[in-house]
């Protein structure tokens, strides 16, 4: 069986997405990016990568992920 966290890494090539932020969040994000000398998109990608890594290490999340995978496999007859 494939470890559940590997499903998180099975991504297609880059995909454009739209995120709606409050004016305050957008301003704070732009400030962080400017101070760090990075593009806003890089700051967002780094935050998302950090969030995913945190979830990979979270036992509660892993249990929920395993349950979801098991349910999906049962639905597919596996």
N, CA, C and O atoms as CSV, one atom per row, in Angstrom:
chain,resi,resn,atom,element,x,y,z
A,1,UNK,N,N,0.844,-1.188,0.000
A,1,UNK,CA,C,0.000,0.000,0.000
A,1,UNK,C,C,0.884,1.245,0.000
A,1,UNK,O,O,1.918,1.285,0.668
A,2,UNK,N,N,0.472,2.245,-0.746
A,2,UNK,CA,C,1.225,3.497,-0.826
A,2,UNK,C,C,1.005,4.283,0.461
A,2,UNK,O,O,-0.137,4.460,0.885
A,3,UNK,N,N,2.091,4.761,1.095
A,3,UNK,CA,C,1.907,5.580,2.299
A,3,UNK,C,C,1.035,6.800,1.976
A,3,UNK,O,O,1.211,7.415,0.924
A,4,UNK,N,N,0.110,7.155,2.855
A,4,UNK,CA,C,-0.826,8.246,2.564
A,4,UNK,C,C,-0.178,9.561,2.182
A,4,UNK,O,O,-0.696,10.284,1.331
A,5,UNK,N,N,0.948,9.879,2.801
A,5,UNK,CA,C,1.568,11.161,2.502
A,5,UNK,C,C,2.052,11.249,1.067
A,5,UNK,O,O,2.215,12.353,0.546
A,6,UNK,N,N,2.289,10.111,0.407
A,6,UNK,CA,C,2.746,10.153,-0.974
A,6,UNK,C,C,1.655,10.664,-1.916
A,6,UNK,O,O,1.960,11.225,-2.969
A,7,UNK,N,N,0.396,10.476,-1.549
A,7,UNK,CA,C,-0.679,10.999,-2.381
A,7,UNK,C,C,-0.605,12.521,-2.458
A,7,UNK,O,O,-1.003,13.113,-3.461
A,8,UNK,N,N,-0.096,13.158,-1.401
A,8,UNK,CA,C,0.026,14.610,-1.394
A,8,UNK,C,C,1.045,15.095,-2.417
A,8,UNK,O,O,0.923,16.202,-2.942
A,9,UNK,N,N,2.048,14.271,-2.700
A,9,UNK,CA,C,3.090,14.674,-3.620
A,9,UNK,C,C,2.816,14.329,-5.074
A,9,UNK,O,O,3.590,14.702,-5.955
A,10,UNK,N,N,1.734,13.627,-5.331
A,10,UNK,CA,C,1.412,13.218,-6.696
A,10,UNK,C,C,0.649,14.341,-7.392
A,10,UNK,O,O,-0.566,14.276,-7.579
A,11,UNK,N,N,1.396,15.360,-7.766
A,11,UNK,CA,C,0.759,16.520,-8.368
A,11,UNK,C,C,1.103,16.610,-9.845
A,11,UNK,O,O,2.162,16.157,-10.280
A,12,UNK,N,N,0.208,17.193,-10.596
A,12,UNK,CA,C,0.416,17.442,-12.011
A,12,UNK,C,C,1.368,18.635,-12.149
A,12,UNK,O,O,1.713,19.275,-11.156
A,13,UNK,N,N,1.789,18.929,-13.377
A,13,UNK,CA,C,2.619,20.124,-13.580
A,13,UNK,C,C,1.912,21.378,-13.074
A,13,UNK,O,O,0.716,21.348,-12.782
A,14,UNK,N,N,2.647,22.469,-12.972
A,14,UNK,CA,C,2.144,23.725,-12.407
A,14,UNK,C,C,0.735,24.057,-12.892
A,14,UNK,O,O,0.383,23.836,-14.050
A,15,UNK,N,N,-0.045,24.588,-11.979
A,15,UNK,CA,C,-1.435,24.941,-12.261
A,15,UNK,C,C,-1.703,26.329,-11.699
A,15,UNK,O,O,-1.372,26.608,-10.546
A,16,UNK,N,N,-2.288,27.183,-12.489
A,16,UNK,CA,C,-2.652,28.523,-12.037
A,16,UNK,C,C,-3.907,28.436,-11.178
A,16,UNK,O,O,-4.845,27.708,-11.502
A,17,UNK,N,N,-3.913,29.184,-10.080
A,17,UNK,CA,C,-5.069,29.211,-9.189
A,17,UNK,C,C,-5.346,30.664,-8.792
A,17,UNK,O,O,-4.469,31.525,-8.860
A,18,UNK,N,N,-6.566,30.902,-8.384
A,18,UNK,CA,C,-6.952,32.225,-7.907
A,18,UNK,C,C,-7.288,32.133,-6.434
A,18,UNK,O,O,-8.004,31.227,-6.006
A,19,UNK,N,N,-6.769,33.072,-5.657
A,19,UNK,CA,C,-7.038,33.122,-4.225
A,19,UNK,C,C,-7.568,34.508,-3.905
A,19,UNK,O,O,-6.974,35.513,-4.296
A,20,UNK,N,N,-8.674,34.560,-3.202
A,20,UNK,CA,C,-9.226,35.849,-2.782
A,20,UNK,C,C,-8.779,36.132,-1.356
A,20,UNK,O,O,-8.956,35.308,-0.459
A,21,UNK,N,N,-8.202,37.302,-1.164
A,21,UNK,CA,C,-7.739,37.728,0.149
A,21,UNK,C,C,-8.455,39.004,0.539
A,21,UNK,O,O,-8.900,39.773,-0.314
A,22,UNK,N,N,-8.558,39.216,1.833
A,22,UNK,CA,C,-9.077,40.502,2.291
A,22,UNK,C,C,-8.037,41.564,1.944
A,22,UNK,O,O,-6.879,41.243,1.679
A,23,UNK,N,N,-8.447,42.805,1.947
A,23,UNK,CA,C,-7.516,43.901,1.650
A,23,UNK,C,C,-6.357,43.894,2.646
A,23,UNK,O,O,-5.209,44.133,2.272
A,24,UNK,N,N,-6.662,43.619,3.913
A,24,UNK,CA,C,-5.615,43.583,4.942
A,24,UNK,C,C,-4.632,42.445,4.689
A,24,UNK,O,O,-3.422,42.629,4.817
A,25,UNK,N,N,-5.150,41.267,4.328
A,25,UNK,CA,C,-4.263,40.138,4.045
A,25,UNK,C,C,-3.385,40.430,2.833
A,25,UNK,O,O,-2.187,40.147,2.848
A,26,UNK,N,N,-3.975,40.992,1.794
A,26,UNK,CA,C,-3.220,41.298,0.576
A,26,UNK,C,C,-2.112,42.307,0.872
A,26,UNK,O,O,-0.987,42.164,0.394
A,27,UNK,N,N,-2.436,43.318,1.658
A,27,UNK,CA,C,-1.434,44.325,2.007
A,27,UNK,C,C,-0.302,43.705,2.835
A,27,UNK,O,O,0.874,43.976,2.590
A,28,UNK,N,N,-0.667,42.874,3.812
A,28,UNK,CA,C,0.349,42.224,4.643
A,28,UNK,C,C,1.219,41.295,3.802
A,28,UNK,O,O,2.437,41.256,3.977
A,29,UNK,N,N,0.606,40.555,2.900
A,29,UNK,CA,C,1.347,39.641,2.031
A,29,UNK,C,C,2.320,40.416,1.147
A,29,UNK,O,O,3.482,40.031,1.014
A,30,UNK,N,N,1.853,41.492,0.551
A,30,UNK,CA,C,2.725,42.311,-0.289
A,30,UNK,C,C,3.875,42.906,0.518
A,30,UNK,O,O,4.995,43.008,0.018
A,31,UNK,N,N,3.609,43.292,1.744
A,31,UNK,CA,C,4.656,43.834,2.610
A,31,UNK,C,C,5.704,42.774,2.910
A,31,UNK,O,O,6.903,43.033,2.805
A,32,UNK,N,N,5.250,41.570,3.286
A,32,UNK,CA,C,6.183,40.475,3.567
A,32,UNK,C,C,7.040,40.191,2.331
A,32,UNK,O,O,8.259,40.060,2.441
A,33,UNK,N,N,6.419,40.096,1.172
A,33,UNK,CA,C,7.154,39.806,-0.063
A,33,UNK,C,C,8.183,40.892,-0.350
A,33,UNK,O,O,9.322,40.592,-0.708
A,34,UNK,N,N,7.791,42.139,-0.196
A,34,UNK,CA,C,8.701,43.252,-0.463
A,34,UNK,C,C,9.888,43.239,0.490
A,34,UNK,O,O,11.036,43.386,0.069
A,35,UNK,N,N,9.606,43.062,1.770
A,35,UNK,CA,C,10.682,43.043,2.774
A,35,UNK,C,C,11.637,41.884,2.517
A,35,UNK,O,O,12.848,42.028,2.689
A,36,UNK,N,N,11.099,40.730,2.105
A,36,UNK,CA,C,11.931,39.557,1.842
A,36,UNK,C,C,12.552,39.564,0.446
A,36,UNK,O,O,13.351,38.687,0.118
A,37,UNK,N,N,12.189,40.543,-0.370
A,37,UNK,CA,C,12.735,40.628,-1.719
A,37,UNK,C,C,12.283,39.489,-2.609
A,37,UNK,O,O,13.030,39.027,-3.472
A,38,UNK,N,N,11.054,39.038,-2.396
A,38,UNK,CA,C,10.506,37.930,-3.176
A,38,UNK,C,C,9.218,38.364,-3.854
A,38,UNK,O,O,8.587,39.350,-3.472
A,39,UNK,N,N,8.852,37.603,-4.865
A,39,UNK,CA,C,7.557,37.811,-5.508
A,39,UNK,C,C,6.468,37.292,-4.572
A,39,UNK,O,O,6.688,36.352,-3.809
A,40,UNK,N,N,5.307,37.905,-4.638
A,40,UNK,CA,C,4.174,37.453,-3.824
A,40,UNK,C,C,3.902,35.976,-4.078
A,40,UNK,O,O,3.624,35.229,-3.140
A,41,UNK,N,N,3.979,35.551,-5.327
A,41,UNK,CA,C,3.701,34.139,-5.647
A,41,UNK,C,C,4.697,33.211,-4.963
A,41,UNK,O,O,4.325,32.113,-4.550
A,42,UNK,N,N,5.952,33.627,-4.834
A,42,UNK,CA,C,6.944,32.800,-4.143
A,42,UNK,C,C,6.624,32.676,-2.658
A,42,UNK,O,O,6.764,31.598,-2.080
A,43,UNK,N,N,6.197,33.768,-2.040
A,43,UNK,CA,C,5.838,33.744,-0.625
A,43,UNK,C,C,4.649,32.802,-0.420
A,43,UNK,O,O,4.619,32.026,0.536
A,44,UNK,N,N,3.681,32.878,-1.318
A,44,UNK,CA,C,2.504,32.009,-1.226
A,44,UNK,C,C,2.911,30.543,-1.387
A,44,UNK,O,O,2.486,29.694,-0.604
A,45,UNK,N,N,3.734,30.241,-2.398
A,45,UNK,CA,C,4.170,28.856,-2.614
A,45,UNK,C,C,4.937,28.324,-1.405
A,45,UNK,O,O,4.761,27.169,-1.017
A,46,UNK,N,N,5.784,29.162,-0.810
A,46,UNK,CA,C,6.549,28.742,0.371
A,46,UNK,C,C,5.615,28.449,1.542
A,46,UNK,O,O,5.810,27.470,2.261
A,47,UNK,N,N,4.599,29.295,1.737
A,47,UNK,CA,C,3.647,29.083,2.833
A,47,UNK,C,C,2.849,27.793,2.622
A,47,UNK,O,O,2.600,27.046,3.568
A,48,UNK,N,N,2.459,27.546,1.390
A,48,UNK,CA,C,1.714,26.322,1.085
A,48,UNK,C,C,2.596,25.098,1.312
A,48,UNK,O,O,2.145,24.112,1.895
A,49,UNK,N,N,3.846,25.152,0.859
A,49,UNK,CA,C,4.767,24.028,1.049
A,49,UNK,C,C,4.974,23.757,2.536
A,49,UNK,O,O,5.000,22.601,2.958
A,50,UNK,N,N,5.120,24.805,3.323
A,50,UNK,CA,C,5.293,24.637,4.771
A,50,UNK,C,C,4.047,24.013,5.395
A,50,UNK,O,O,4.155,23.146,6.262
A,51,UNK,N,N,2.875,24.447,4.962
A,51,UNK,CA,C,1.617,23.902,5.483
A,51,UNK,C,C,1.510,22.408,5.158
A,51,UNK,O,O,1.131,21.611,6.017
A,52,UNK,N,N,1.839,22.036,3.939
A,52,UNK,CA,C,1.774,20.625,3.541
A,52,UNK,C,C,2.754,19.795,4.359
A,52,UNK,O,O,2.403,18.712,4.826
A,53,UNK,N,N,3.974,20.284,4.537
A,53,UNK,CA,C,4.963,19.551,5.329
A,53,UNK,C,C,4.490,19.373,6.769
A,53,UNK,O,O,4.700,18.318,7.367
A,54,UNK,N,N,3.857,20.393,7.322
A,54,UNK,CA,C,3.318,20.295,8.679
A,54,UNK,C,C,2.266,19.203,8.747
A,54,UNK,O,O,2.245,18.426,9.701
A,55,UNK,N,N,1.393,19.132,7.754
A,55,UNK,CA,C,0.345,18.110,7.739
A,55,UNK,C,C,0.932,16.714,7.589
A,55,UNK,O,O,0.436,15.765,8.196
A,56,UNK,N,N,1.982,16.580,6.789
A,56,UNK,CA,C,2.618,15.276,6.610
A,56,UNK,C,C,3.108,14.716,7.942
A,56,UNK,O,O,3.146,13.501,8.135
A,57,UNK,N,N,3.478,15.598,8.850
A,57,UNK,CA,C,4.021,15.185,10.146
A,57,UNK,C,C,2.959,15.113,11.238
A,57,UNK,O,O,3.271,14.739,12.369
A,58,UNK,N,N,1.722,15.460,10.929
A,58,UNK,CA,C,0.634,15.507,11.906
A,58,UNK,C,C,-0.084,14.155,11.948
A,58,UNK,O,O,-0.755,13.787,10.983
A,59,UNK,N,N,0.049,13.405,13.061
A,59,UNK,CA,C,-0.571,12.078,13.140
A,59,UNK,C,C,-2.088,12.099,12.958
A,59,UNK,O,O,-2.646,11.190,12.344
A,60,UNK,N,N,-2.750,13.105,13.473
A,60,UNK,CA,C,-4.205,13.198,13.325
A,60,UNK,C,C,-4.586,13.356,11.861
A,60,UNK,O,O,-5.513,12.710,11.374
A,61,UNK,N,N,-3.859,14.222,11.170
A,61,UNK,CA,C,-4.107,14.401,9.743
A,61,UNK,C,C,-3.835,13.106,8.989
A,61,UNK,O,O,-4.608,12.717,8.113
A,62,UNK,N,N,-2.740,12.442,9.329
A,62,UNK,CA,C,-2.391,11.191,8.658
A,62,UNK,C,C,-3.478,10.137,8.849
A,62,UNK,O,O,-3.813,9.414,7.910
A,63,UNK,N,N,-4.028,10.046,10.054
A,63,UNK,CA,C,-5.116,9.095,10.305
A,63,UNK,C,C,-6.333,9.422,9.445
A,63,UNK,O,O,-6.953,8.529,8.867
A,64,UNK,N,N,-6.669,10.699,9.366
A,64,UNK,CA,C,-7.809,11.115,8.538
A,64,UNK,C,C,-7.555,10.822,7.069
A,64,UNK,O,O,-8.456,10.397,6.346
A,65,UNK,N,N,-6.335,11.049,6.637
A,65,UNK,CA,C,-5.980,10.778,5.249
A,65,UNK,C,C,-6.077,9.287,4.946
A,65,UNK,O,O,-6.610,8.892,3.909
A,66,UNK,N,N,-5.562,8.463,5.849
A,66,UNK,CA,C,-5.655,7.004,5.663
A,66,UNK,C,C,-7.116,6.567,5.574
A,66,UNK,O,O,-7.468,5.752,4.721
A,67,UNK,N,N,-7.968,7.106,6.453
A,67,UNK,CA,C,-9.387,6.771,6.423
A,67,UNK,C,C,-10.009,7.141,5.088
A,67,UNK,O,O,-10.771,6.361,4.517
A,68,UNK,N,N,-9.690,8.320,4.592
A,68,UNK,CA,C,-10.254,8.769,3.319
A,68,UNK,C,C,-9.780,7.878,2.172
A,68,UNK,O,O,-10.568,7.530,1.292
A,69,UNK,N,N,-8.517,7.514,2.175
A,69,UNK,CA,C,-7.983,6.636,1.129
A,69,UNK,C,C,-8.632,5.263,1.208
A,69,UNK,O,O,-9.014,4.695,0.185
A,70,UNK,N,N,-8.758,4.728,2.418
A,70,UNK,CA,C,-9.407,3.423,2.588
A,70,UNK,C,C,-10.834,3.445,2.063
A,70,UNK,O,O,-11.255,2.513,1.379
A,71,UNK,N,N,-11.590,4.510,2.379
A,71,UNK,CA,C,-12.971,4.620,1.889
A,71,UNK,C,C,-13.015,4.672,0.372
A,71,UNK,O,O,-13.853,4.025,-0.256
A,72,UNK,N,N,-12.106,5.448,-0.217
A,72,UNK,CA,C,-12.074,5.558,-1.668
A,72,UNK,C,C,-11.740,4.212,-2.314
A,72,UNK,O,O,-12.328,3.836,-3.328
A,73,UNK,N,N,-10.795,3.497,-1.717
A,73,UNK,CA,C,-10.418,2.194,-2.272
A,73,UNK,C,C,-11.590,1.208,-2.168
A,73,UNK,O,O,-11.814,0.415,-3.083
A,74,UNK,N,N,-12.336,1.255,-1.056
A,74,UNK,CA,C,-13.506,0.377,-0.916
A,74,UNK,C,C,-14.554,0.716,-1.967
A,74,UNK,O,O,-15.175,-0.185,-2.531
A,75,UNK,N,N,-14.761,2.002,-2.239
A,75,UNK,CA,C,-15.725,2.407,-3.247
A,75,UNK,C,C,-15.332,1.917,-4.647
A,75,UNK,O,O,-16.184,1.636,-5.490
A,76,UNK,N,N,-14.032,1.826,-4.864
A,76,UNK,CA,C,-13.533,1.366,-6.163
A,76,UNK,C,C,-13.456,-0.158,-6.237
A,76,UNK,O,O,-13.091,-0.719,-7.270
A,77,UNK,N,N,-13.800,-0.818,-5.138
A,77,UNK,CA,C,-13.797,-2.276,-5.128
A,77,UNK,C,C,-12.428,-2.865,-4.816
A,77,UNK,O,O,-12.157,-4.027,-5.120
A,78,UNK,N,N,-11.570,-2.056,-4.208
A,78,UNK,CA,C,-10.209,-2.544,-3.934
A,78,UNK,C,C,-9.968,-2.999,-2.553
A,78,UNK,O,O,-8.859,-3.424,-2.228
